[in-house]
Amino acid sequence: MAELRPNVDQAGLRAAARTWMALDPDAETRDATTRLLQQGNEADLAEHFGERLAFGTAGLRAAMGPGPNRMNRLLVRQSAAGIARVMISEGVPKTAIVGHDARHRSARFAEDVVEVLEAHGISVMKPAGPVPTPLVAWAVSKHGLGAGLCVTASHNPASDNGLKVFWSDGAQIIPPIDARIATAIEAAARDRRLTPHPGSGAVNTRRLMVDRYLADTLDQVGAAGDPDLQVVTTALHGVGGAPLLQLLGAAGYTSVTPVPEQQVPDPDFPTVAFPNPEEPGALDAAIALATELGADLILANDPDADRLAVAVPDADDQWHTLTGNEVGALLAWWALQRSQGLPDRLLATTMVSSQLLEKMATQAGVHYAETLTGFKWLCRPALAHPQWLQLVAYEEAMGYAVGPGCRDKDGLLAALAVADLCGRLLNTGSDPLAVLDRLTREHGVHTTSQVSVRFDSTGWARNRDALVARLESNPPTALGGRLVESVDRPSDDLVRLFLRGGDRVAFRPSGTEPKFKAYLEVVEQVAGGSRAGERILRAARRRAGTRLEWMEHEVRTILGAPVPGGPVPTGTADGNPRLHGRRPPN
């Protein structure tokens, strides 16, 4: 969300609100603006009309409501006009696909986008009904389109919505296109001639488009599904439920059970506090059903089905939700096994994901790329080197691109790949946790976690920039009892601290909300390597977990967050931690 200008003139705010209301095609948000004017609360008016939403990760995302700082029909129309004008000026094909998820007002926003694009001479493909976001990215590449737009807020709360943009290469927009679009949107916002235009473009049926997308997805992995693999799925009230069942069924998986109360799209997300599979509790219903059925695997998509969470049982039938880094490592291991003998293979991840993938790539002798955060960057190594065969590109936030043609995270394709991995392991008497144990013995423990601190939106940009600068110029000398040996700032919004022994902490602000994140990784070598027994492996993981929790407390303090559990640990640089008031876990 954009920062609000300080001391915005009250008369100017009221004038801006009246101007916006005169242009707004939506009676509901016009009435909301009227109420804001009648209430006369300067802070509320500034929150809605003091700034315009800025392009963040892949486009726009915010709470719905009136004004240029919220998602609404007028903002969507202005944004579509800016995108259309840049498409024309950049000379990309004057064709696009416009999709939407099942959130409140998503269908209406998508109609607005179609009308504006067509008014600019853009031919539009529009699926008839909600579709997964990955289908939009796929269609751009498949049909050689100039752009793809999807109305979605992904896994944000029910009050939010957004507009995600893919460019003619099938990937998310990056500089300088994003800046050109932002400038064009500003110009469109000053254009009073932006009026509705009846849609008349070609409309593909939803079923036909979904079937073609799923057929291509199946071709990426293959149809050798194990009918004995017991799978539980959840769509978390999003649009991925039916497509995932169709995909798994076509691949040959016959023992697939969805969580019934979360299978049908519901924009209110009634059974989860937050519709993000990363959030604690989001998989509770799936775990309960999987426990009841004695299942082998849980596959959970977020509401627009571009992310995937995975849970598996251990030998004691206790369920483990794997981290994004663990799933990324498993998919890389699976892809390396399947592609042996092929030249110029590529594994890619981001600068805040685990360092394990680089070690796996080095051992396998394949290309490795590490990019800035987000799939708008993760797809770039494969685009820059078309002779390279992308096996897996992943980010720790449960986003995975599997195979050479995938240019954005795809939770349905990743789900099919994970099912294939688990089915093959089941037939050999193994399982995903055993593979992770093998990778740990070979490359060491790589334990990761994330600390997030939410800030007030007012003054967020100043707080964000000041914190990034302080972390670079005055970083802590030690974390978790290990010296900070070097600091780098590979981009304006990312600072990484490298510690003795391989530990690492990366700090960055969120691209879509006023939140600061820290990505922690502890690396602990395993004595004996590949020959280490279970006791040695458990001991190494216990040491890593102890140090990680200690680092989490210190990082929370650095970010100004309250530390759960009491006083904060104080580290020393001599490798012998001294704690005040709280000891790390045993």
N, C-alpha and C positions, 0 to 999 in steps of 0.2 A: 504494500500500500504506500502511496506517495506521502511524503511528509507535508504537513499543513504549514502554510506560510504563517509566521508569527505576526500577531497584531493586525490581522486582516480587518480592513475597514468594514464596519457594520453595514453602512449604506451600500458599499460595494457588494457585500455578500447578498443583501436583499435584492439588489438589482440583478446580480448573477442568477439568483434563484428564479426571479420572475422571467428573465430571458430564457432560461432553461425550460421553465414550465410552458412558455409559449411555443416552444419547438417540440415538446415531448408528445409523442403519439399515443402514450399509454395513460388512460384515465386513472388507473390505480396509483401510479407514481406522481401524476399531476396532483391528485388529492393529498398524497403524502407531502409534497412540497408546500401545498397550501397550509397544511397543519404546522409544518416547520415555521413558516412565515408568521402564522398566527401566534405560535408559542414564543417566538422571538428570542430563543436561546442562542446566543452568539456561538457558543462552542459547538452546538449541534449543527447550526448552519455552516460553520467552518468545516466540520467533519464531512459534510456532503458536498459543499460548493467551494471550498477554499482551495482545492487542488484537483487535478485530473489524474486518474489512475495511470500509472506508468507501466510500460511493458516490462514484465519480469521474466521468469522462466517460461519460455514458449509462448508468451502472450499476456493475457489478462486473467486475473482471478481475484474476486473480492466478494464481500457481502452484497446482496441485492438491495436496491433502494433507489431513491431519486438522487440526481446530481451526477456530475462528472467524476466523482470519487467513489461511485458505486456501480454495480452491474445493473443495467436497465436497457430498455429497448432503444432509447436515443443514443446511449453510449455505444451499444452494439452496432447500430446503423452507421454512426460516425466512424467506428473502427473498421467496419467492412468497406466503407468508402475509401478510407486511407489505404487499406490493403489492395483494393482494386486498382487504385491509381498507381501504386508502386508496381503491381504486376504489369500494367501497361507500359510504364516508363522503363522497366527493366527488360522488357522484351520476352518475358517467359510466355509459354502458351496461354492463350486467353480461355482457359478451361480450369474448372475447379470442382472439388467435391465438398459438400457441406453436410456434416453429420452432427448428431447431438446425442447426449445421454438421456436418462429418464428423470432428471431433476426438475424441480419446479421451474416453469417458464423456459426450459431448454428448447422445447419444440417451437415456441413463439419466437425466441431469439434466433433460432435457425432460419425460420421463415423470413425474418428481417434481413439476415445476411444474404439469403438467396435473392431477395428482391433488389437489394442494393447492388450486388455483383452483376445481376442481369441488366440493371439500369446503366451500368458501365460497359456493357457489351461482353461480359464474361459468360460463357456457357457453363451451366452448373449441373453436376450430377448430385442428386439428393436422395439418399436412402429413405424409404417410406417407413419411418419409425426409429426408435432408439437403436444405436449400434455401438459396439466397443470402439474406443479411440484407436486401437491398433488397425482397425479396418480402414480408417481414413488415411493413415500414413501408408498403408499397403496400397491403397487405390491410387495414390499420387504416383508411386513408382510403377505400378502395374499398367496404368493407362497413360503414362507420360503427361500428367496434368501440370498446370502451372502452379497450383497451390492446393492445399487441403485445410479446411477449417472445421474444427469440432467444438461445439458448445458443450463445455464440461467444466466442472470444478474438481474432477478426479475424486480424491478421498477427503475433500474439505467438508465442513459441517453442512447440514441441510440448508442453512440460510445463505450459502454462497453459490455463485456460479462463475463461469469464466469462458474465455475464448482462446483455444489453442490453435497455433498456426504452424503448418508444415509448408516448406517451399518446394520448388520444382525438382529438387534432388531427393525428395521423400523424407527429408530430415527437418528437424525444428529450425526455426530461423536463428541466425547469428548476426553479429555485426558484419557489414554496415547495414544489412537489410532491416534489422529491427529498428535502428535509428531512423532510417528513411521512412519506415512505416509510421513511427511515432510522429515524425514531422508532418507526414501526409494526413494523419488523423487530426492533428491540431488544425491544419488547413481546412479539412472537411468540417470540423466543428464550427468554423467561422462562415461556412457556406450555407446560407439560408435556403438554398434551392434543393437541399437534400430532402426529397419527398418520397412517399411510398410509390412503388412501381410494381404492378401485378406480376407475379412470377409466371413464367411460361416455358422455362427450360425443361430439358429432358429429365425425367424422374425415373430412376431404376427402382424396381421393387426391392424391398428389404431382403426378402428371401433369396432372390437371385444373387445379390451382392454378398450376403453372408455365406451362401453356399460356395461361391467362387473363392472367397477369402479363406474359408476353412479347408477347401480342397488344396489350395496352395500351401497352407500351414501343414497339412498332413503330409504333403510331398517333402517338406523340409525334414521331417523326422522319420516318416515311414509308418506303415500299418502293421506292426508286429506286436500289438498290444497283448499283454499276458492276461487271459481271462481269470486267472486265479488271484490277481492283485486286487485287494479290497481297498477301494478309494472312497473317501468322503470329500465332497466339494461344498464350498459356500461362495455365493456371489456377493455377500454382504449387502443385499438389497439392490445390487447394481444390475448392469446390462449383460454381464458375462455368463449368467447362469445357464440359459438354454444353449448358447453357442458352445460352451465348454462340454456340456453333456453330449451334444451332437459330435463334437470333435473326438472325444474319448470313445464314443460308441463306434464311430467310423474307423478308428484305429484298432478296434478289437477288444476294448476293455468292457466287460459285461457286468462287472460287480462294482458299479459306481452309484453312490447314494448321495444326493444333495441334502443339505440342511433345509427342510421344507419351509420353515418360517423365514428363511433368508433368500429363497430362490427367486421369487418374483420381484421385479423392480419396484421400489417404494421410495419416493423422494424424501420421506421423513426419517428413514433409517431407524425404525422403531425398536429394534432389538439390540442396538449397539450405542454406546455413549458417543463414539466417534468412529465413522466408517473407514478406518484406516487399519489394514491388517497388521501394521507395525505396533499398534497401540495395545497395551495390556488389556486383556479381557475380550478383545475383538473375536478371538477364535474359541471362546468358551463353549458356544453351542456346538461347534464342529467337533471339538474335543470330546464333549459329552456323548455325541452320537457315535463318533469313532470308537470310543471306549465300549459303548454298548454293543457295537457290531464286531469288535475285534479287528478293526481295519488295519491296513498296512501303511496308509498314507493319507494325509490331509492336504488338499489344494485349495487355497483361498485367494480369490481375486479381489481387488479393490473395486469400487463402484463403476469405474469406466474400463476395467479389465486390462489396464496396461501394466499393473504390478501383480506380483505373486508372492504369497506367503506359503511356506511349506512346514508341515509338522510331521514327525515320525516317532514311532514308539521305540523304547529301548528294550533291553532283555527282560526288564521287570515290568513291561507294559506301561511305563510312565511316558507321557507325551512330551516331546521336545520341539518347540518352535525354533526352527533353524534361523540364524541371522542371514541377512542378505549376503554377507561375505561368505558364509558357509555354503549357501546355495550356489553362489557364483563359483566357488572352488569346485563343488561337485559337478556343475555343468561343464566347467573347463576340463575336469578329469574325464567325464563322459565323452566330450567332443574330441579330446586327444585320442582316446581309445578308438573311436570310430573313424578317425581320419589318418591313421598311421600310414606313412608312405607318401602322403600328399605334400607337395612343396609349398613354401611361402604361407604357412598357416599363421594366424594372428589371434592373440588374446589381448583384450583391452579392458582397462578399468580406469577409475578416477583417482585423483591425488588424495582423496580422503578415504578411499577404500583400503582393504587389507593389502599388506605387502606380500602376502602369500602367493598371489597370482604371478607376480614377477619371478618368484623362485620356481614355480611350476613351469613357467615358460622357458626359463633358462635351462632347467633340467631336460625339458623336451626338445630344446633347440629350435623354438619357434619365435616368430616376431612377437614383441611385447610393446604395448603403447599405454601410456598413462596420461590422462587428459584432465582438464578442468572439470569441475562437477557439472553434471547434467548431460542428457543424451544429445543435446545440440552439439556437444563437443565429442562425446564418445563415438559417434558414428564417423567422425572426420578422418581418423587414420585409414579406415577402409575406403572412404571416398577419395582420399589423397593418393592411395596406392591400390588401384583397382586390380593389380595382379596378385595382391595378397588375399588369402582366403580367410575371411573373418569366421572364426569358430564361435566365440562368445565375447560379447562386450557387456559388462555389467556395472551397476553402481550399488553401493551398500544399502540404499533405500529400497531394496526389493524390486529393482528394475533390471530386466535382462533382455538382450537382443541375441537371439540364437540363429546362427547360419549366415551365409554371405549376403543374402538379400535383405536382411532386416535392418532398417535404418532408425528404428526407435524402439523403446521398450515395449514388449508384447507379452502380457501375462497369460494369454491363451497358448501361444507357441511355447512359452517357457513351461507351462503346466504339462503339455504333452511331452516335452523333453524330459522333465522330471519323472513323469510316469514311466517313460521308456527306461530311464536309468534304474528306477526302483524295481521294475519288473525283471530286468536282466539280472540285477543283483539277487533278487529273491530266488531266481532259478539256479543260482550258483551257491546258495546258502549264505549269502552275505547281505549287507544292508548299508544304507547311507552313512550311519554312524561308524561302521567299520572302515569305510573308505576315508572318512575324516580322521579316524585314528591313524590310518596308514600315512596320510599326508602330514599329520602332526609328527609322527616319528621321523619322517624323512626331512621335514623342513622346520620343525620346532612348533611350539604352541604359538598361535596367533589369536589372542583374545581381544575382542573389540567391544566398544560400547559408545553410546552417544549421550552427551549432556546438552539439553536445550533450555534456553532461558528466554521467556517472552518479555518484550518491552512494550511500554505504552506507545501507541502510534504517533502521538504528538512528540515531535523532536526526535523521532526514530533515526532519521538520516544522520543527524549530528552525533547522536550516541553511538551509532554504528561505526561511523568513520573514525571517531575518537578512540573507540575500543580497538579497532584494527590497527591504528597507528601506534597505540600504546603497546600492543602485543608484539609488534615488530621492533620498536625502539627500546622497550624496557621489558623484555620477557622474563619469566621466572628463571632462576639459575638452576633449579632442580625440580623434578616432579617424581613422586613415588620413590624418593631416595636415589634417583639416578640423575646425573648431570645432564643439563641441556647443552649439547655440544655444538649445535648450529641452528640457525633460523633462516627460513627463506620465505619470500613473498612472491609466488609465481603469478599472482594476479592481484588486482586492487582489493579484492574482497576475500583473499585467502592468505593466512599465515600458518606456517607449519614449523613445529619445534621437533628436532631430532635429538633423541636422548641416547646416552651410552647404552650399548647392548642391543640396540635396534628398536626400542620403544619410540612411539611417535604420537604427537597430538597435533591435530589440524583444527584451526578456528576459521569460521566463516559465517556471515549473516545469511539468513534465508533470502531467496530471491522472490518469494511470494507473500511473505507476512513479516511483521516486526518481531523477529525471533533471531537469536544468535545461537549458533551450534558449535559444539566441540566434538571432534571425532577422535576417540582414544584407541590406541593399539598397544598392547603389551606383547613382547616377543620373549619367549623362554625356551632355551634349547633343551632337548630331551637327551639325557645321558644314555649312550648306547645306540642312539639313532634307530634305524629300522629293526634292530634286535631288542629294543627296550620292552620290558614286560609291563603288564597292566599297573603294577604298583608304582613303577618309575613314571609312567605316563600320568597317573593320577596325581602324583606328587608335583610334577612339573605344572600341571594345570592348576593345582591348588596354589602354588607360588604365584603364578600369573594372575589368578583371580584376586589374591590378596593385594598385589601391587596395583591392579586395575581399580579396585574399590578405593584404595588410598588416593590414587590419582583423580578419581571422580570427585572426591571431596575437595581436593585442592583446586580443580578446574571450576567447580561451582563457586568457590570463593573468588577466583579470578574474574568470573563473569558476573559476580554480584548476586548470586542466587542463594537462597537459604539452603543450608546443608542438613539433610534429614539425619536424625539420630544423635544430634548433639554437637559438641565442640569439633572444630576442624583440625585435621592432622597437620603437623608442621614438619616438612621434610628437611633433610640435610643432604649435603652433597657427598657424604663419605660412604654411601651405600648401606649405612646402618640406620634405618628409619627410627626416629624418635617421635612418639605420638603424645599429644597432650589431651587427656580426657577420653580418648577413644582409641581402641586398638583395632587393627584390621582383622577380618575374620580368619579363623583357622581353617 
